[in-house]
Amino acid sequence: MSEMLELSGITKGYNRGKPAEVIVLRGATLSVAKGEVVALVAPSGAGKSTLLHIAGLLDVPDEGQVRLGGREMGGLSDRARTETRRGDVGFIYQFHHLLPEFSALENIVIPQLANGVPKADAVARAMDLLGRVGVAARADHRPAALSGGEQQRVAFCRALANGPKLLLADEPTGNLDPATSDQVFGVLMDLVRATGLSALIATHNLELAARMDRVVRLSAGQVT
């Protein structure tokens, strides 16, 4: 399998050159093949969110290279990085971060409109995704009227709205009770498998990690 994501020698620090400088990543190297689902296991504060942000072009490393689909990202302009991130990368966080004033359907349509998709096509895709995760009947409800599990399912749909090639998830079920977490994670895995996505999913839950293709660990700034 060819690689969808390649991180090579990623180093990242904060407060660089100051007495309070903190080095979070120290030459971290990681790859995710096309169609592969990789679990990233790390304790709180180990730098997994930083690693995901760099992988998703939300942040830049101090050293090292990021490649998506074999393409080097380091030399891209800010505009090109934004366009690549918008079209090729989907993000899921522990908290759903849905827009409260818009319905579930609208939360999935809006990212597509921003990406130039005609409204009718955006609505059709949003309804298809909502149907896949079992909440199509709740399409007109605003987030406050949805359960926690339903809100996160809508967030999954939003992350996949623009047909990304890579999904990055940071504790995607960490805000849910164990029973709901297990059920919602199953929905996410079904969705990822059905769409052939590559995914890097950070989790503390070793049982969920074991359901993925491969488990890597982040410790002392390096991936093992």
Wavefront OBJ file of the C-alpha trace (Angstrom):
o trace
v 0.000 0.000 0.000
v 1.254 3.496 -0.776
v 1.293 6.072 1.976
v -1.426 8.666 2.438
v 0.306 10.451 5.323
v 4.030 10.588 6.005
v 5.550 12.499 8.905
v 9.346 12.424 8.923
v 11.551 13.750 11.722
v 8.906 16.096 13.112
v 10.197 18.381 15.846
v 8.010 21.010 17.472
v 8.618 23.261 20.440
v 6.970 26.268 22.064
v 8.571 29.407 23.512
v 11.570 28.682 21.326
v 14.832 30.137 22.590
v 13.348 31.149 25.925
v 14.025 29.717 29.396
v 10.495 28.275 29.424
v 10.973 26.494 26.085
v 9.089 23.202 25.847
v 9.927 20.623 23.169
v 6.819 18.558 22.490
v 7.887 16.460 19.503
v 11.441 15.218 19.007
v 11.955 13.780 15.542
v 8.604 11.985 15.421
v 8.123 9.773 12.375
v 4.837 8.166 11.367
v 3.084 6.919 8.251
v -0.507 5.962 7.451
v -1.143 3.909 4.330
v -4.068 4.453 1.995
v -7.137 2.832 3.510
v -5.391 2.163 6.828
v -6.821 3.095 10.236
v -4.103 3.781 12.828
v -4.630 4.311 16.546
v -2.399 6.902 18.210
v -2.151 6.149 21.925
v -0.562 8.637 24.286
v -1.095 10.051 27.778
v -2.428 13.568 28.228
v 0.199 16.182 27.498
v 2.346 13.882 25.368
v 1.800 15.966 22.242
v -0.770 13.960 20.292
v -2.899 17.023 19.529
v 0.211 18.841 18.293
v 1.064 15.881 16.071
v -2.471 15.800 14.654
v -2.444 19.550 14.004
v 0.818 19.254 12.101
v -0.488 16.258 10.141
v -3.604 18.237 9.254
v -1.722 21.389 8.231
v -3.132 23.436 11.094
v 0.399 23.941 12.419
v 3.911 23.724 10.978
v 6.845 21.798 12.449
v 10.093 23.434 13.438
v 11.874 20.611 11.659
v 10.813 17.662 9.534
v 8.575 16.951 6.573
v 4.864 16.378 6.063
v 3.620 14.578 2.948
v 0.003 13.977 1.973
v -0.541 11.532 -0.843
v 3.174 11.709 -1.616
v 3.133 15.497 -1.961
v 5.472 17.568 0.189
v 3.529 20.178 2.160
v 6.423 22.280 3.444
v 6.712 24.601 0.470
v 3.034 25.431 0.106
v 1.694 28.945 0.531
v -0.832 29.607 3.279
v -3.594 29.658 0.677
v -2.506 26.334 -0.817
v -2.316 24.788 2.660
v -5.846 25.980 3.412
v -7.187 24.589 0.138
v -5.440 21.263 0.710
v -6.724 21.047 4.271
v -10.274 21.939 3.242
v -10.438 19.349 0.471
v -8.204 16.502 1.614
v -8.389 16.394 5.411
v -11.309 15.821 7.767
v -11.127 16.625 11.497
v -13.051 15.201 14.444
v -12.518 16.415 18.010
v -13.563 15.195 21.446
v -16.243 17.889 21.549
v -18.473 18.142 18.501
v -18.062 21.912 17.944
v -21.247 22.071 15.874
v -22.617 25.523 15.079
v -25.465 25.864 17.612
v -27.658 28.166 15.530
v -27.795 25.764 12.576
v -29.497 22.404 12.144
v -27.660 19.109 11.840
v -28.196 19.213 8.090
v -26.927 22.783 7.785
v -23.799 21.953 9.811
v -22.880 19.433 7.104
v -23.954 21.569 4.169
v -22.008 24.702 5.152
v -18.482 23.217 4.741
v -19.466 21.988 1.304
v -20.749 25.395 0.234
v -17.450 26.895 1.399
v -15.734 24.386 -0.881
v -17.785 25.455 -3.897
v -20.299 22.591 -3.962
v -23.760 23.536 -5.354
v -26.369 23.678 -2.608
v -28.572 20.900 -3.990
v -25.598 18.550 -4.184
v -24.448 19.554 -0.699
v -27.881 18.818 0.775
v -28.056 15.456 -0.989
v -24.637 14.421 0.325
v -25.456 15.649 3.824
v -28.642 13.595 3.915
v -26.792 10.539 2.612
v -24.173 10.851 5.361
v -26.806 11.401 8.050
v -28.593 8.291 6.821
v -25.392 6.256 7.063
v -24.948 7.154 10.724
v -28.616 6.688 11.564
v -29.695 10.241 12.330
v -31.388 11.341 9.100
v -34.655 11.751 11.012
v -32.947 14.394 13.162
v -31.634 16.446 10.220
v -33.727 19.517 11.066
v -32.808 19.555 14.749
v -30.279 21.957 16.172
v -27.413 20.528 18.236
v -29.040 21.399 21.574
v -31.946 19.108 20.688
v -29.649 16.136 19.972
v -28.118 13.656 22.389
v -24.351 13.601 22.873
v -24.029 10.541 20.675
v -26.163 12.125 17.960
v -24.141 15.329 18.069
v -20.913 13.397 17.572
v -22.406 11.434 14.678
v -23.270 14.717 12.999
v -19.693 15.852 13.620
v -18.489 12.690 11.858
v -20.646 13.569 8.865
v -19.349 17.125 8.809
v -15.751 15.842 8.814
v -16.513 13.693 5.766
v -18.661 16.252 3.964
v -16.011 17.276 1.430
v -14.825 13.753 0.723
v -11.410 13.946 2.416
v -8.648 11.423 1.803
v -7.381 11.539 5.390
v -9.365 11.647 8.621
v -7.733 12.937 11.806
v -9.594 12.370 15.061
v -8.600 13.516 18.546
v -10.391 11.426 21.201
v -13.549 11.313 19.034
v -15.647 9.515 21.668
v -13.857 10.789 24.776
v -16.773 12.961 25.845
v -19.303 10.105 25.829
v -20.242 7.472 28.395
v -18.708 4.013 27.797
v -21.783 2.408 26.227
v -22.436 5.326 23.898
v -18.723 5.611 23.124
v -18.564 1.993 21.986
v -21.643 2.352 19.811
v -20.601 5.655 18.241
v -17.072 4.408 17.590
v -18.562 1.460 15.739
v -20.492 3.878 13.564
v -17.298 5.822 12.853
v -15.379 2.697 11.883
v -18.186 1.549 9.582
v -18.186 4.969 7.928
v -14.408 5.001 7.485
v -14.360 1.485 6.041
v -17.236 2.204 3.670
v -15.510 5.276 2.250
v -12.002 3.771 2.074
v -10.502 6.579 4.127
v -7.102 6.651 5.743
v -7.431 7.617 9.393
v -5.243 8.536 12.347
v -7.280 8.380 15.535
v -5.917 9.467 18.912
v -7.458 7.679 21.865
v -6.837 6.747 25.496
v -9.124 3.751 25.130
v -7.058 0.635 24.488
v -10.146 -1.426 23.642
v -11.058 1.004 20.867
v -7.428 1.136 19.714
v -7.398 -2.646 19.347
v -10.235 -2.410 16.806
v -8.041 -0.453 14.388
v -5.494 -1.812 11.917
v -2.408 -0.753 13.845
v -1.515 0.906 17.150
v 1.342 3.390 17.573
v 2.365 5.158 20.751
v 3.658 8.654 21.338
v 6.129 8.942 24.196
v 8.962 11.381 24.943
v 8.187 13.191 21.711
v 8.637 10.157 19.481
v 6.337 7.637 17.840
v 6.919 3.935 18.489
l 1 2 3 4 5 6 7 8 9 10 11 12 13 14 15 16 17 18 19 20 21 22 23 24 25 26 27 28 29 30 31 32 33 34 35 36 37 38 39 40 41 42 43 44 45 46 47 48 49 50 51 52 53 54 55 56 57 58 59 60 61 62 63 64 65 66 67 68 69 70 71 72 73 74 75 76 77 78 79 80 81 82 83 84 85 86 87 88 89 90 91 92 93 94 95 96 97 98 99 100 101 102 103 104 105 106 107 108 109 110 111 112 113 114 115 116 117 118 119 120 121 122 123 124 125 126 127 128 129 130 131 132 133 134 135 136 137 138 139 140 141 142 143 144 145 146 147 148 149 150 151 152 153 154 155 156 157 158 159 160 161 162 163 164 165 166 167 168 169 170 171 172 173 174 175 176 177 178 179 180 181 182 183 184 185 186 187 188 189 190 191 192 193 194 195 196 197 198 199 200 201 202 203 204 205 206 207 208 209 210 211 212 213 214 215 216 217 218 219 220 221 222 223 224
